[in-house]
Amino acid sequence: MAIYEWTSQVRRGILEYCILLLISKQPRYGYELVTLLDKWEPLAITEGTLYPLLRRLLKENYIESYWQESESGPPRKYYSLTVAGQLFLETISVEWKNLAQAVDDIQTYREEERT
């Protein structure tokens, strides 16, 4: 498997988690999410990647959307977490911490530490 394929598979779930985290802090519109994720180069995405993910999260009832007038242009579609989305995010957060800790443990594991 090429590194691009591996990275793509790993990013898919992590992007969903990061998008939910950003939306949990305050309602966001699509282009705002793209711009925010650009701050972390490995998480940078295009609108073509973002909007299908947002549609799936809407369909799964993890987020909801509403239109709001913009001071600098046309109305924007904002996304916010639903109660189900908040619960899902809390579950993902626990799983992420467990996975990250396990990977960290493996990275520092020494064979002689086995008991």
N, C-alpha and C positions, 0 to 999 in steps of 0.2 A: 504494500500500500504506500502510495506517495505521501509525503508530508502534508501536501495540500488537502488530500482526502481526509487524513487523520484530523487535521486542524479544523476542517469543515464540520466533521462529526462532533467534535468536542465543543465547538463554538455554538452549535445549534441550541443545545440545552442551556448553556451559560448565557446566551443572549436573551432567552426567554426570562431567565431569572433576573438578569440585570434590568430588563425593561420593566418587569413587575416592581423591582426595587425603586426605580426612578419614578414610576407612576404612584407608588405608595407614598412618596414624600410630598407630592402635590400633583393635581391633574396636569397632564401634558398633552400637547398636540404632536402630530407625527413628525413634522420637520424639526421640532424642538428635540425630540428623542434622537433623531439622526445626528443633529448638531452636538448634543451632549455626549453621545457614544463616540463621536470623533475625537473627544479629549483623551480617550484611551485607545490608541491605535489598534491593538489586537481585537477590539470590539467594534471598530468602525463598520458601519453597514450603509447600504443604499436604501432609498425609499422602496425600491423593488423587492428588497428582502424584508423590510419592516412591515409594510402594509399587509401582506399575507399572514404574518405572525399576529398582528393586531386583530385581523378578522377571525383567526382561529381562537384567540383568547376571548373575543366577544362571543363567538359561538359557544364556547365552553363556559360562558357566564363568569369568567374571572375578572373581566373588565366591562365597563359600560361607557357609552360615549354620549356627548351632547355638543351642540353647536353653540359657539359664543362669538359675538361680534368682536372684531379686531380694530384697534385704533389705527393700525397701519396697513390696511388692506381688507381683503374679503374675510367673511366669518371663518373661524377655525373649528375643526372638530377636535374636542378634547376627550381624553381617556382618563378614567379613574377606576380604582379598584372597587369591586363589589365585596360583600361580606364573604362570599365563597372565594374570591380572589385573595383576600387578606388571609384567610385560613390556609389556602394553597401556598401562598408566599411564606407563611410561618413554617409549614411543613418542608418546603424546599430549603429554607434557611437552615433548618436542623440537619437535613440530609447533606447540604453543601458543607457545613461545618464538619460533619462526620467524615465525608469523603476527603476533604482537604486535610484533615488531621491524619487520616490513614495514609494518604500519599506522602505527607510530610514524614510520618513515621517510617515509611518504607525507604524514603530517600536517605534518612539518617541511620537506618538499620545496619547493624554489624552482625555478622554471622555468630560471633562469640557471645552475643547478647541472648541468644536463644536459651530457653530454660526447659 
